[in-house]
Amino acid sequence: MQELLYLVHRIPYPPDKGDKIRSYHLLKHLSQHYRIHLGTFIDDEKDWSYVGKVKDFCDETCFVNLSPKAARLRSLGGLFFRQPLTLPYYRDKGLQAWVNSVLETRSVRNILIFSSGMAQYVSHAGPARRIIDFVDIDSDKWMQYATTKSWPMNWIYRRESRLLLSYEKQVTREFDGAAFVSEAEANLFKRLAPEVATKVTYFNNGVDADYFSPKNIYPNPYTAGTDTLVFTGAMDYWANVDAVDWFARGVLSAIRAHLPDVEFHIVGARPTARVMALATLPGVTVTGSVPDIRPYLAHASLAVAPLRIARGIQNKVLEAMAMEKIVIASPQAMEGLCALPGKELLVANDEDDFAHQIVTLLQSKSHRTMGHAARARVLEDYSWEKGLTRVDALLSQPQIISTDEACPHALQNHFKSARDVA
């Protein structure tokens, strides 16, 4: 087997949140074809218990503890060196020494970098083929954050967006290829960086449709006979926090004015104080970490994805669709998805639209066939096997795979980047 260096900004296990789901499936797939040298950070003490699981996929590993508080302080050094703060956040001398040793003593022909912050470790990697999976356009995400904040944070976020975009362009120029999580994300980056467009491609996230199957029997975690709306996701992620706060404080009250027994369950690990405060509102439950989100999806009346800030593909939407749930999503949560609005899921634009569509659905019990169509879409376009074949081609072929296979169902050109409207 050939040897491959794989650098990931966060341990790729357990696959319980967006980036870990993608990085884990990449690791699992690559381990079937390469001897993996994995370097990664661990930023949650609980994740040290999964080191053995990750080692099973690898020939050699380097795990580095990352304290988020210390990393944030370290990142401030970027302010004095005209660097994006992302780079010092993920900079570690020990990991750099390990990477250097691997490149000097092993026959590494391929390097796969997961997220922009890890590219700094292989800026001088010799003849090895270097591919980066940016996943999302992080620079545009910071610009979205900037539009929601006041000074000085909006200045810091705009600075990070500007410098990180410059760095993303630099990495793409220097590397052999750059991938994103969806065709829409790849095409947006091509517009932002036309000078490197020929090196840009994508591969979709997938869903384990056997695991997220409506045919399995799940215990009901809700009060019997209630109509329940569910949101799933890591509840320390700012975009998710913003989404549930906006929905619970604005949309839910309008729904309960018509249907007073409707409940909203926020299901996900590490809820922040802002999220926990929502549990004091009528009809809102915050579960915190649960051993299995599938019962919460299976027995929910509807799944909601009211994100106002989003990049890439939302796994929460795909998982609910795989479970044959009707999903009501914001346009931002829909971006990049290959799904037909009105047939395979629903899109709501504002508070009134969310409330109206949800009340109509719950009162009429209609559109039940939409769940079947949603799962069919996942089975057709969102298998890991299908997406990861593009990774194999990226690592083995000198040409980058075209992104011209436009999905006829995606709202690919419906959205502008935050940079276009800021």
ChimeraX attribute file (.defattr): number of C-alpha atoms within 10 A of each C-alpha:
attribute: neighborCount
match mode: 1-to-1
recipient: residues
	/A:1	9
	/A:2	11
	/A:3	18
	/A:4	29
	/A:5	26
	/A:6	25
	/A:7	28
	/A:8	25
	/A:9	23
	/A:10	23
	/A:11	26
	/A:12	28
	/A:13	23
	/A:14	15
	/A:15	14
	/A:16	17
	/A:17	18
	/A:18	17
	/A:19	21
	/A:20	18
	/A:21	18
	/A:22	23
	/A:23	26
	/A:24	20
	/A:25	19
	/A:26	20
	/A:27	20
	/A:28	15
	/A:29	18
	/A:30	19
	/A:31	19
	/A:32	11
	/A:33	13
	/A:34	18
	/A:35	18
	/A:36	25
	/A:37	24
	/A:38	24
	/A:39	23
	/A:40	22
	/A:41	21
	/A:42	21
	/A:43	18
	/A:44	13
	/A:45	10
	/A:46	8
	/A:47	15
	/A:48	14
	/A:49	11
	/A:50	13
	/A:51	16
	/A:52	9
	/A:53	12
	/A:54	18
	/A:55	15
	/A:56	11
	/A:57	21
	/A:58	19
	/A:59	14
	/A:60	14
	/A:61	19
	/A:62	16
	/A:63	16
	/A:64	17
	/A:65	14
	/A:66	20
	/A:67	14
	/A:68	14
	/A:69	11
	/A:70	10
	/A:71	18
	/A:72	15
	/A:73	12
	/A:74	17
	/A:75	19
	/A:76	16
	/A:77	16
	/A:78	16
	/A:79	13
	/A:80	7
	/A:81	9
	/A:82	11
	/A:83	19
	/A:84	26
	/A:85	26
	/A:86	21
	/A:87	20
	/A:88	19
	/A:89	22
	/A:90	24
	/A:91	18
	/A:92	16
	/A:93	9
	/A:94	12
	/A:95	19
	/A:96	15
	/A:97	11
	/A:98	15
	/A:99	21
	/A:100	15
	/A:101	11
	/A:102	16
	/A:103	20
	/A:104	12
	/A:105	8
	/A:106	12
	/A:107	13
	/A:108	21
	/A:109	17
	/A:110	20
	/A:111	25
	/A:112	24
	/A:113	23
	/A:114	24
	/A:115	23
	/A:116	25
	/A:117	23
	/A:118	23
	/A:119	27
	/A:120	16
	/A:121	20
	/A:122	20
	/A:123	12
	/A:124	11
	/A:125	17
	/A:126	12
	/A:127	9
	/A:128	18
	/A:129	20
	/A:130	26
	/A:131	25
	/A:132	25
	/A:133	22
	/A:134	23
	/A:135	27
	/A:136	22
	/A:137	24
	/A:138	20
	/A:139	25
	/A:140	26
	/A:141	21
	/A:142	23
	/A:143	25
	/A:144	24
	/A:145	19
	/A:146	23
	/A:147	17
	/A:148	10
	/A:149	13
	/A:150	9
	/A:151	9
	/A:152	9
	/A:153	14
	/A:154	18
	/A:155	15
	/A:156	18
	/A:157	24
	/A:158	21
	/A:159	21
	/A:160	26
	/A:161	25
	/A:162	17
	/A:163	18
	/A:164	24
	/A:165	21
	/A:166	15
	/A:167	20
	/A:168	22
	/A:169	21
	/A:170	13
	/A:171	21
	/A:172	25
	/A:173	16
	/A:174	13
	/A:175	19
	/A:176	20
	/A:177	26
	/A:178	28
	/A:179	28
	/A:180	25
	/A:181	24
	/A:182	25
	/A:183	29
	/A:184	27
	/A:185	24
	/A:186	26
	/A:187	21
	/A:188	19
	/A:189	24
	/A:190	18
	/A:191	12
	/A:192	18
	/A:193	17
	/A:194	13
	/A:195	12
	/A:196	19
	/A:197	19
	/A:198	17
	/A:199	19
	/A:200	24
	/A:201	27
	/A:202	26
	/A:203	23
	/A:204	25
	/A:205	29
	/A:206	23
	/A:207	22
	/A:208	16
	/A:209	19
	/A:210	12
	/A:211	13
	/A:212	21
	/A:213	18
	/A:214	23
	/A:215	11
	/A:216	12
	/A:217	10
	/A:218	14
	/A:219	10
	/A:220	13
	/A:221	12
	/A:222	15
	/A:223	9
	/A:224	8
	/A:225	7
	/A:226	12
	/A:227	18
	/A:228	22
	/A:229	23
	/A:230	21
	/A:231	27
	/A:232	25
	/A:233	23
	/A:234	22
	/A:235	26
	/A:236	16
	/A:237	14
	/A:238	12
	/A:239	18
	/A:240	25
	/A:241	20
	/A:242	17
	/A:243	19
	/A:244	26
	/A:245	16
	/A:246	16
	/A:247	21
	/A:248	22
	/A:249	14
	/A:250	16
	/A:251	21
	/A:252	25
	/A:253	18
	/A:254	18
	/A:255	23
	/A:256	16
	/A:257	12
	/A:258	13
	/A:259	15
	/A:260	14
	/A:261	15
	/A:262	21
	/A:263	24
	/A:264	26
	/A:265	22
	/A:266	28
	/A:267	23
	/A:268	23
	/A:269	20
	/A:270	16
	/A:271	22
	/A:272	15
	/A:273	11
	/A:274	14
	/A:275	21
	/A:276	17
	/A:277	13
	/A:278	18
	/A:279	17
	/A:280	10
	/A:281	13
	/A:282	17
	/A:283	18
	/A:284	21
	/A:285	18
	/A:286	20
	/A:287	15
	/A:288	16
	/A:289	15
	/A:290	12
	/A:291	8
	/A:292	12
	/A:293	16
	/A:294	22
	/A:295	19
	/A:296	25
	/A:297	30
	/A:298	24
	/A:299	21
	/A:300	24
	/A:301	21
	/A:302	23
	/A:303	25
	/A:304	28
	/A:305	26
	/A:306	30
	/A:307	22
	/A:308	19
	/A:309	20
	/A:310	22
	/A:311	24
	/A:312	26
	/A:313	27
	/A:314	21
	/A:315	20
	/A:316	21
	/A:317	24
	/A:318	26
	/A:319	24
	/A:320	30
	/A:321	32
	/A:322	28
	/A:323	26
	/A:324	27
	/A:325	30
	/A:326	28
	/A:327	26
	/A:328	24
	/A:329	23
	/A:330	23
	/A:331	22
	/A:332	22
	/A:333	24
	/A:334	30
	/A:335	26
	/A:336	27
	/A:337	23
	/A:338	25
	/A:339	24
	/A:340	18
	/A:341	16
	/A:342	11
	/A:343	15
	/A:344	25
	/A:345	21
	/A:346	21
	/A:347	22
	/A:348	20
	/A:349	13
	/A:350	15
	/A:351	16
	/A:352	14
	/A:353	14
	/A:354	24
	/A:355	22
	/A:356	15
	/A:357	16
	/A:358	22
	/A:359	19
	/A:360	12
	/A:361	16
	/A:362	16
	/A:363	11
	/A:364	9
	/A:365	10
	/A:366	10
	/A:367	14
	/A:368	12
	/A:369	13
	/A:370	20
	/A:371	23
	/A:372	19
	/A:373	21
	/A:374	25
	/A:375	25
	/A:376	16
	/A:377	19
	/A:378	24
	/A:379	17
	/A:380	10
	/A:381	18
	/A:382	23
	/A:383	16
	/A:384	19
	/A:385	14
	/A:386	15
	/A:387	18
	/A:388	19
	/A:389	12
	/A:390	18
	/A:391	22
	/A:392	13
	/A:393	13
	/A:394	22
	/A:395	20
	/A:396	11
	/A:397	11
	/A:398	11
	/A:399	13
	/A:400	19
	/A:401	20
	/A:402	12
	/A:403	16
	/A:404	9
	/A:405	8
	/A:406	11
	/A:407	15
	/A:408	10
	/A:409	14
	/A:410	18
	/A:411	18
	/A:412	21
	/A:413	11
	/A:414	12
	/A:415	15
	/A:416	12
	/A:417	18
	/A:418	17
	/A:419	17
	/A:420	10
	/A:421	9
	/A:422	10
